[in-house]
Amino acid sequence: MPTKEKPVRLALVGFILGYALVAGYFSAFRSKLPPLLELIPFLWLPAVYYWYYVDANQRGYRRTKGMGAAIVLFCIVALPVYLARSRPSGERLKSIGKFLSLVPGYFLFAILGGLIGSMLQRA
């Protein structure tokens, strides 16, 4: 199977974890994010939907309007449902686990950004 969705997935993961790092850095200074950076989480939605679109097409999964709307509106719940429905039985748990690992990864990167900010603040 061609892996066109893999670069999209990797870019999305990098984007999310990079944002967590920057947000953590700014929180170390107890300052608000610059206005432009506050808008970045809203860019995740079209990126996540694009990944869903590419992945579903590659796998021959029939996309529905309901699932598409759920991916945008309730991403944290809808993506594991999509992964469970679109993957063969041997890949389901692995795919859902990879997705769910983003949640602690986000927090770890936010903490790392805060630590970096704290170290720079003291220097």
Secondary structure, DSSP 8 states (H G I E B T S, - for coil): ---THHHHHHHHHHHHHHHHHHHHHHHHTT----HHHHTHHHHHHHHHHHHHHHHHHHHT----HHHHHHHHHSHHHHHHHHHHHHS-TTTHHHHHHHHHTHHHHHHHHHHHHHHHHHHHHH-
